[in-house]
Amino acid sequence: MDTELPGDSTSTAEDWEPAVWNILASIRDHGMDIATFFERVMKSSTPRLKQKAGVFFAKDGFQRVFEAMLPHMEFDPKKRSLNASRSVIELKQRMGLSLWKLVHVVLESELRAYCSNGESRMGVGNITPEVAKTVTFEKLKQNFEECCPRLSGIVQAVCQGNGSGRDGKDDSNRNREVICTVVLCMMGFARSRRSNRLQTLVGYYLQANTVSRQAIGFLNHIGLSVSYSSICESMKSMGSANLKLIRKRIWEGEPFGWMWDNMTIAQNKTEQSIANRKGLTQYTACALWFLHIPKPEAGSEYEEVYAELMSKSAQGSPPGMDMKLLKKTVINYEGIDRLWLLSMQSYAEYMPYRMVVHLSDVLWKFFGDVLKAKESQAKKDKRAYSARPEFEKIYQIPLMKFEVHALSSLELDETSIEGTAQILDALHRETEMTVESFLGRAVVHAGDLGTLMKVETLKQLRMREFVHNRHNHLVRHEGLFHMEMAAEDMLFRAHWGREDGMDPGSLCHLKHVLGLKGINGEMPEYNACRRFTRTCGEGFILAAICTEAGVENIGELRAKLGEGLDYVNVCQAVVRRLCTPRTVSILRERAENIARESWAEMMKTKKKTERVGDELNKKAFLKRVALENRDVVYENFVLYLQHYLVVRDFHYNISVGDSGAVLKDIEPLAVWFAGSGKGHYAKATTNLLLDNAVVWTPHMRYEWLNNILLNLSGRPGKYMGIDKVNEIVVRRVKDQHNPRSAWQSKDFFLNSVSQNAFMFNEVKKAMNNGAHVPHYGTKHGVVEDKNDIELVVDILLQGEILEYKKGRYIAGSTHNPVEVKQALDLFASGARKIMNTPFLDKIIEERLGGLIGDDSDEEIDDYLREEIEAELEYRAQEGSGDGNQDLTMEDEQATGGALDQREQRDDVDVEDDDLDYGDILYSQTDRREPWRDGDHFELEMEDHELEDLVDYVDSEDEGTQ
């Protein structure tokens, strides 16, 4: 065979066509076909043949051979199917099967080279978090183009088509490059099961989405996934690799924290219910996150703090943080008394401006188009215009994605102190740490309030243990998510109103008006109830602004804003008039003083025989007269507006990651918790404020500010409490649980599957982004609530709830009058709890004794239970009719018949008695400027303006009369 190969330097373009057929004829004469010929040429060790083959391939020999064959084939552009069959028939007639065998040999050699390449393989025991995160479809395509250029080119050319989609339109549901890459990977997997890089990742992706075993088996048989057993091995490998990396970073001195929460999992039972305890098993889901200690900005007060923390946590340091840097050696509680918690300046100096911003945000939500147009016009005309208020950041956590790693789930019940001790031991073992290694070091632990309380109790019980067994290395971080839920529950407790919804403006009343389901006073579903309180709160805000602007509805407010109403001044006026914390207390105290004066006057002017009705019962008399001089509906509105704005600010600061502002919000919440009966949360928040005031060093404060909130996505507005992250861990672990699994798979679930809880999500994101899959179900908008809010505004304005009407405490119809249930004044009741009980004294006493926590089994509603008992006692006294304590005839004659000795004694200290309204107690207390009375209100709230409030009420009384 001395015939020159096509592509030789001596050949010309005109020689190609006859040369092709000469080659074919010569090959057939020698008893060979094209495939055999080229296989021998490509494998030959003869330098001349290698050179000829190289020249042939380098000069696109195959392409030019096909181009020479095309003119000899019949082609009709209107008949595609006929063209295909004719082309094949023509090739078979001229060449037989030789050309197809030749193509097969070349492509098979390329595919063989790809399968032998290590880049195509991913052993199930070699998968690691780094590999799983970095593999992309583009990288797989690049590997194919390097090893199989012709095979890759043929597949992509065949799939190219005439248009990008049906009828030539773009199709966003298909990505041809990804499809071609998957086809090539399936071809490699069909040739060698070890060429399984894509299939391993797809199998892991399917498990992350909790696809059934049968579906995985089907996809394995058609070449898209590895088998279920291989997926299990990959989960084991991923979990062990991640745990190994965690241990390495801990031993290198990187500070970290633990979190855990109970996890109730249902077993396979015929009937399953909460009451069926045998079918529910208590587990504990655990996780670890590495603390974020960012470098502060130049000139910050934390520059030296950061340098010292980094030097003490450098590589080679013991695990955890240096405890000496976090807590003061000498703790001084001087100046901490009952008035300390009430005299904080956060509400008076921090909240007013933020309330104005919240009010303006609601206006921008409803009238953004109008306000934006007016602002643009003012800038165009170069006129002065009030700029939109913005929040001032106190301490903003730098935006980043926090590293959270799920650990093995434990078959332990963390609801007991013994279980908590076992969990801590298990965490030490899993991270290969001993309690001795944490001497003098600090490790953060977080969770819900119950978890933190059990840890503190465990530390108390081990006070006489060896030093390393006392768990003094654990530093608590409060769970703000459960604190958010407690704050929302507090709103429901204080403002739910009557169960029949007959008191105007109460949450129960608005719930019935809006026609909402699944919402009641017990707050069964947190998210739904939070949306409900937000709807009501924004309606209250707009109603207050409408009243201040002198309009009667939303439409008139829009028109007035369009005319140039200075909405910032209006918002400031609303805050000054309604959001001073003692606004309602002043109104109630004024009415109570009138009631006491009326009682004293009646006792002096009327003899016992002349008294009738409630004049014979002091409590009933005081209650009636006080209510006749009050507007309970108006007071309830003012209180909800105050309470909602603080809770709204708390939610907002958590979501944006302003931990400094969160700490400011906790100051009034601590008093509110004390006043609403949530004793555990009151104690926890008070301890937090005490730690910040007298225990923490600047190092500990800097660490707390940067790690009390976590961000799992690295996007703005996605911060959350640590305990909410723990709830996410529980949900992801439970999603992977199969109640029908055999007992042999329990260890695999606890030790391997649980460790992949966060890696599942990482791989899902990487695969979805690589395939350009839209984020179904995550790009939906917020439920439109403007219509509901407008309905709330109309109800408030039409019902004249914002107008003070003296003596409005009866609601319902003429034939069915009911007494309006007054809202709980969280400011006043919290101050009463702190001033009249040893609440703060007990906390200080426990701290001085080394006890910080609460291991009692009492209910959190002790205070509310006391109020119920007081109401029952009042009703019993009212029913017995002996509230007047009648004296003998001789005693009455001795006093002139107008005032008996018992009544004289009652009248002496009548100013100190609590006024009993039946369900809620209010009192006057001595104060050291609690809440500062608004005298340092940033919006220039002066002392005389509080007196003007009484004048305003009096003027409203005259207008009503």
Helices and strands as residue ranges (DSSP letters): G 13-15, H 16-29, H 34-43, H 47-58, H 61-69, G 70-72, H 80-95, H 98-115, G 118-120, H 129-134, H 137-147, H 149-160, G 166-168, H 176-191, H 197-208, H 213-221, H 228-251, E 256-266, G 277-279, E 280-290, H 303-312, E 321-322, H 323-326, H 346-349, H 351-381, E 404-406, H 417-430, G 435-438, E 441-446, H 449-461, G 467-469, E 474-477, H 480-495, H 507-514, H 526-549, H 554-562, H 567-578, H 583-605, G 608-610, G 613-616, H 618-628, H 632-656, H 659-675, H 679-690, I 691-695, H 698-707, E 709-711, E 719-721, H 722-735, H 745-748, I 749-753, G 754-756, H 757-770, H 786-798, E 810-812, E 817-819, H 826-836, H 839-848, H 862-880, H 889-894, H 901-908, G 910-912, E 915-916, E 921-922, G 930-934, H 943-960
